Amino acid sequence: MVKLDPQAEKFLNALKKMPPIHELEPKIVREMLSKSPRPLVNLEALSKVEDFIIQVSNDEVINCRVYTPDGQGPFPIFIYYHGGGWVLGDIESTDASCRLIANRTKSIVVSVNYRLAPEYKFPTAVEDAYSALVWAYKNGISFNGDVSRLIVGGDSVGGNLATVVTMIARDRMGPSITGQVLIYPSTNLEFNTESHQLFAKGFGLDREQLIWFRTHYLRNEEDKKDEFASPLIAKDLSGLPKALIITAENDVLRDEGEAYASRLKEFGVQVEYACEPGMIHGYFVHMAIFSNNIESTVSKIDKFLRSDCDKRLQSV
């Protein structure tokens, strides 16, 4: 039996008035979203918000936004990847949530504008995400960050990119990551769980939309079996940083998020898992509607990050 939060039900009713994006071209959807009025929300006051450029190849760059909280620091560095099916979304869409993370957790948040599909197919977004991690590690000290405390995180496909980045960092002997925060992450592009059937239509992220995203993101059918696209099927998940995985109760991605938490535990990774009751996919970026639920999620993130800080203090 579906148990929807009243705010989620209200949001879904409004969403029904939107045209189905899977029937449109990505550029048209982006234009439509860019012209949609953004609801007014109270933005967290921070010490500094700056935009930077990251070189990702010999001739291409991406931008990122760095949120610095009040205080002396140096602060942990939280690299955040937005959702949007690898096709939509940007750092503006997660601005309010990233400000809240920075303020509540006293972390510097680096929000990353990785390149989008279909103009840039898999694994471009993956490599951009890793380049952003390396950039934050190399430049973190310059903006008062503590490069010995690197966290990666994101929502939806941003959670996918975050956990894949931890795998790449392990395999390439890259920067040491102390934690990963995955908010209703996409972990398997087969779309074959029970929650994919239960919430296939009318809960904020339809199955048809998922297929649309996947088609634009991947180069071919074989890419679905690549561990950097579907980390749930990776052969080796050992040696990854501790994880906080948060799913939404009424979400097609719920079961694969929970399954990924179980697989990480099988490989000895410390995992905390929570499912937000009554919630739907995408709630974390809609501050005007789900502010209380976002606050609850950020409180979980703060507790998760502080547990690592407490251990460090005890060892001194």
C-alpha positions, 0 to 999 in steps of 0.5 A: 500500500502506497503511503504518500506524504501530503506534500508529495501528493500535492507535488505529484498533482502539479507535476501531472500538468507538465508534458511528458519529457520522454516524448521530447528532445533533451534541448527542448526539455532543458529550455522548458525547465530554464524558463520555468519560474523558480519558487522563492526560498530562503537561502542559507547565509554563507561566508562565501559563494564562488564559481570556478573553472575546472579543466577536464581535458586538453580543450574543455572545461566545466564549472563548479560552485564552492560554498564556504560556511562561516567559521575559521576552518579548515573545513571538510570538503564535500564534492556534490554531483547533481541529479537529472538523469545525466541529461538534465540538471545543473548547479542551479537546481541544487543551489538551495540544498547545497547551501544547507549542507554547507551551513549545517555540516560546516563543510565546504561544498563543491557543486559540480556541473559535469557535462551532459548527455546526449552531447557527451555520452558515458563515461564523460560524466564519470570522468568529469566527476573524478576530475572534480574530485582531483581538482578539489584535492589539489586546490582545497587548501586555497579555499580553506578546505581540509583535503584530508577530509574529502566526501563525495555525494549526490542525488539520483544519478549524482549518487551514481557518480559519487559512488563510482568516483570512490571506485575510480579513486581506489583503482587509480590510487587517487585522493583518499575519500573519507565518506560517500553520501548517496541520496536515492542513488541510481545503481543499476541500469537494468531497472528490474527491481520490485520498486521499479514495478510498484512506482513505474508511473505517477511518482515523480520519476516514471519508468519511461523517463528512466529509459529515456535517460538511459538511452541518451546517456549510454553508447550501447547496450553493453554499457549497462553492464559496465560497473561505472554505469551500474555499480551495483553489479561491480565485482569488487566493492571492497576498500571503499569509504564508509557510506550513508545511503538514503532512499525515498519510500515511493521511488522506482530507485528505492530497492536498488539503493537498498540493495547497494547498501547490502552489497557494500556491507558484504564487502566490509564497507561501513554503511548507514541506510535510511528510507525517508517515509512518504517521500518520492524521487527528487524531493531533495532539490525542491526546497520550497515544497520539501524543506522539512524533509530536506532538513531531516536528510541533511541532519542525517548527513551531518550526524554521519559526517560528525561521527568521523570527526568524533573518531578523529578527536578520540584518536588525538 
